[in-house]
Amino acid sequence: MKEIEFMEKINDLDPALLEDRPAAGKRSRSKLIRRFALAAAAVLLLAGTVYGVAKGIELRKTDSPGTEEQGFEARVQLPLVPRSSFTGEIRTAGEKIAEQYQNPVSQPMFSSYYADPGTYALSFATIDEAAAYIGLEGFKLPTFPFDEYDCSVSAHGDEKGRVDMVQLTAERIVRNDIGAQLYVTILTDAAPQSEYVSGGVWTYEFPRDVEFRHYTTPGGKDCAIAVLKPEYDNDYLGMTGYMAAGSALYELNLGAVPQEKYDVAMQILRDWADALDKE
């Protein structure tokens, strides 16, 4: 399936998919867990040079004793890409991070904004510009048939400026009133471990349950799918697909899915997995 065909299938989703989301998860630097919001999705492909192959994804439920939080985790073993392989301007991100540690910015009063000295991020007008900023050989991007979107690249590192993770994000993608969000995550050889953990949590105020599905592409690759199930019949589903392809983890997030559109959303995840497998 071509990327354009896949994007056209996304546009079949009801705009109501964008109106409600489960609570987002919390980010942990020690486990490299990033906050995520369930939303709709697009696709990003990594082809050509492979610096190692990502291993299969393990999904599991989580529970925090003594708290009101429950959730799930998606764990994957990613290869550690040499930092010397990045040839774009992201090579200077480590210096910026070291400067941020030396000159920390205070959190504004009465603001939810958090100034993390270990993160340096830049916004870009297009996905192509973001890919050029990363400058990783084999980083292949399709043409996005969307009217507009917000794109950024973030580098995460320590006080010495050693970048351990690079993440490309595109969100608030808009076309025909359909929104989307995507993440592609790469670990470098400065990462303390090759395991990357994603996922989310929710509280008893927003009761959920989660069940796990797996889809195998014609090429034999596994797409792990977490389905967040609401307590009430009139509430929305949340569906997240995970695929390990090449050296990266790809996350396709569908959020606020009406329960009657479960089959439509599941087919979108299958089409995405098939398209990613063929590249």
Residue, then its C-alpha position, 0 to 999 in steps of 0.5 A: m500500500k502506498e503512503i497516499e492510500f494509507m492517508e486516504k483511509i485515515n480520512d474515513l474516521d469520524p472527526a469525533l475521534l479528536e474530541d476526547r482522550p484518556a489521561a496522559g502518562k507520566r514521563s520518567r527519565s530513568k526508564l526513558i518513558r515519555r508522556f503520550a496522548l492518544a490521538a489519530a495517526a500518520v506514518l514515518l518510515l526508516a529505510g536504507t541503512v540499518y544500524g541494528v534491528a529493533k526487537g519485538i514489543e512486549l505489552r503488559k498491564t501496570d499497577s501502582p500499589g498505594t496510588e490511584e494509577q493503573g496503565f500499561e507499558a510497551r517495551v522494546q529492545l532498540p539498537l543503539v545508533p552511534r552518535s557519529s551517524f547523525t550528520g545534521e545540525i542535531r550534532t550541536a544539540g548536545e552542546k545546547i543541553a550542556e549549556q542548559y544544565q549550566n544555566p538552568v531556567s526557572q519554572p515560571m510561577f503559576s505555570s504548568y510549563y516545565a523547563d527540562p535542561g536535559t531536553y533540547a527541541l526545535s520546531f520545523a515547518t516540514i517533516d523534510e526539514a526535520a529529517a535534514y536536521i537529524g541527518l541520519e542516513g536511511f531516514k526516509l519520509p513519505t509526502f504527507p497529504f495534509d494541509e498543515y501540521d506541527c513538527s518538532v525534533s527533540a534531543h535528550g541528554d545529560e549534563k555533559g551533553r551526551v545525547d541518548m535519545v532522538q525523537l521526531t514528533a508531528e502533531r495537530i496534523v489537519r486534513n478534512d477535519i481529521g487530526a493525527q499525531l506520530y512519534v518515531t524514537i531512536l536511541t543512541d550509543a549514549a543511552p544507559q540501556s537498549e530497552y525503551v518503554s512507552g505507554g500510559v496511565w489513567t486514574y480511577e476518576f477516568p476508569r479504563d481497562v486495556e486489552f492487547r492484540h497482535y497483527t502479523t503483516p504479510g512480511g511476518k512483522d508484528c504490530a502490537i496493539a493496546v486497546l483502552k476500553p472505557e467503563y461506559d458504553n457511550d465513552y470512547l476507545g483508545m487504540t495505539g499501534y507499536m511497530a519496531a522497524g529498522s532501528a526505531l520504534y514507531e507509534l501510531n496513536l488513535g484516540a477517542v474512537p467511537q466503539e462502533k468504529y472499532d473495526v474501522a480503526m483496527q483496519i487503519l492500524r493493519d494498513w499502517a503496519d502493512a505499509l511500514d513493513k513494505e518499506 
